[in-house]
Every structure is written in structure tokens, then in C-alpha cells.
Amino acid sequence: MGAGNWQRLDFVLTNSLCRERFLSLLSQWLPTGKLRGSEWVSRNPTRNDRKPGSFLINVNTGLWSDFATGDKGGDPISLYAYLNNLSQGEAARELMKQMGDML
């Protein structure tokens, strides 16, 4: 690894830290959403979604899906990447920085 890559990506740790703050993060990432049971129900900001209902995120597991498009993922990193049009690595790096700033 080169000198510029000193910070190793730790997807497990990053997802774990995100899950500890998941409701707070979801309220930032998807501010029009609402908690219904164990799911965050929101409009999907990546498409012209007129009403909440088909875009769901399980706040306990991190699983998420847009049932209208078939887009889905299994953790906070994949959701952040999807919402911000980033690669998994880019999303993990941004979230690691955010989690570090919160600690």
C-alpha cells in the first residue's frame, strides 16, 4: 500500500458504527422519511418518487429496497453509496470520516 493509502477501509467496523446511529443518519439522508415499526419509510430521492411506501430501510439490519425499481442493498454503506451515486469504497471512506468526526 502506498503512503497515501494509510487508512485501511474497514467495512464491518464502518457499518457497525453506522448501525449504532442509523436512525439519526437516516433522518439526515432521507429527512422526509418516517419510522414505521422497524422500517424507515421514505420517498426515493434518486428518482421521481411522489409518495413514500416503496422505498424501505430496515433500521435493525440495514437491509433496504426500492420495491418499485428493484434496487436493494444490505447495509448502511450500500445505502449511502446508492443515495449519493458513489462506489462502495468511496461511500465507506466518507462514512468512516463522518463516524470519526462523531467519536
C-alpha positions as CSV (number, residue, x, y, z in Angstrom):
1,M,0.0,0.0,0.0
2,G,1.3,3.4,-0.9
3,A,1.9,6.3,1.6
4,G,-1.4,7.9,0.5
5,N,-3.4,4.9,1.4
6,W,-2.6,4.7,5.1
7,Q,-6.2,4.4,6.1
8,R,-7.5,0.9,5.5
9,L,-11.1,0.5,4.6
10,D,-12.9,-1.5,7.3
11,F,-16.4,-2.1,6.0
12,V,-17.5,-4.2,9.0
13,L,-16.5,-1.5,11.5
14,T,-18.0,1.3,9.4
15,N,-21.3,-0.5,9.0
16,S,-21.4,-1.3,12.7
17,L,-20.7,2.3,13.7
18,C,-23.4,3.5,11.2
19,R,-25.9,1.0,12.6
20,E,-25.4,2.4,16.1
21,R,-26.5,5.8,14.8
22,F,-28.7,4.5,12.0
23,L,-31.9,6.4,12.9
24,S,-30.0,9.7,13.2
25,L,-28.3,9.0,9.9
26,L,-31.5,8.1,8.1
27,S,-33.1,11.3,9.3
28,Q,-30.2,13.2,7.7
29,W,-30.0,11.1,4.5
30,L,-33.8,10.8,4.0
31,P,-35.3,13.7,6.0
32,T,-38.9,13.2,4.6
33,G,-39.0,9.6,5.9
34,K,-40.7,8.2,9.0
35,L,-40.1,5.3,11.2
36,R,-42.9,2.7,10.9
37,G,-42.2,-0.3,13.1
38,S,-38.7,-1.4,12.3
39,E,-38.6,0.3,8.9
40,W,-37.7,3.8,7.7
41,V,-40.3,4.6,5.0
42,S,-39.3,7.3,2.6
43,R,-39.5,8.6,-0.9
44,N,-36.6,7.6,-3.0
45,P,-34.6,10.8,-3.8
46,T,-32.8,9.1,-6.7
47,R,-35.9,9.0,-8.8
48,N,-39.2,10.9,-9.3
49,D,-40.9,9.2,-6.3
50,R,-44.1,11.0,-5.4
51,K,-45.1,9.3,-2.2
52,P,-43.4,7.1,0.4
53,G,-44.1,3.4,0.5
54,S,-42.0,1.5,-1.9
55,F,-38.6,2.6,-0.5
56,L,-38.0,0.9,2.8
57,I,-34.9,0.5,5.1
58,N,-34.8,-1.9,8.0
59,V,-33.3,0.1,10.9
60,N,-32.2,-3.1,12.7
61,T,-30.5,-5.0,9.9
62,G,-29.6,-2.2,7.4
63,L,-31.4,-4.1,4.6
64,W,-33.0,-1.7,2.1
65,S,-35.0,-1.9,-1.0
66,D,-36.9,0.1,-3.6
67,F,-39.7,-2.2,-4.5
68,A,-40.7,0.0,-7.5
69,T,-37.2,-0.3,-9.2
70,G,-35.7,-3.5,-7.7
71,D,-32.7,-1.6,-6.3
72,K,-31.6,-3.0,-3.0
73,G,-28.7,-3.5,-0.6
74,G,-27.8,-4.9,2.7
75,D,-26.1,-2.3,4.9
76,P,-25.6,1.4,5.6
77,I,-22.6,1.7,3.3
78,S,-24.5,0.4,0.3
79,L,-27.5,2.7,1.0
80,Y,-25.2,5.8,1.3
81,A,-23.4,4.8,-1.9
82,Y,-26.8,4.4,-3.7
83,L,-28.2,7.7,-2.4
84,N,-25.0,9.6,-3.3
85,N,-24.1,7.8,-6.5
86,L,-20.8,6.6,-5.1
87,S,-18.8,3.4,-5.2
88,Q,-18.8,1.2,-2.1
89,G,-15.2,2.3,-1.4
90,E,-16.0,6.0,-1.8
91,A,-19.0,5.6,0.5
92,A,-17.1,3.7,3.1
93,R,-14.3,6.4,3.1
94,E,-16.9,9.2,3.5
95,L,-18.7,7.4,6.3
96,M,-15.5,6.5,8.1
97,K,-14.6,10.2,8.2
98,Q,-18.1,11.1,9.4
99,M,-18.1,8.4,12.1
100,G,-14.6,9.5,13.2
101,D,-15.8,13.1,13.5
102,M,-18.7,11.9,15.7
103,L,-16.5,10.0,18.1
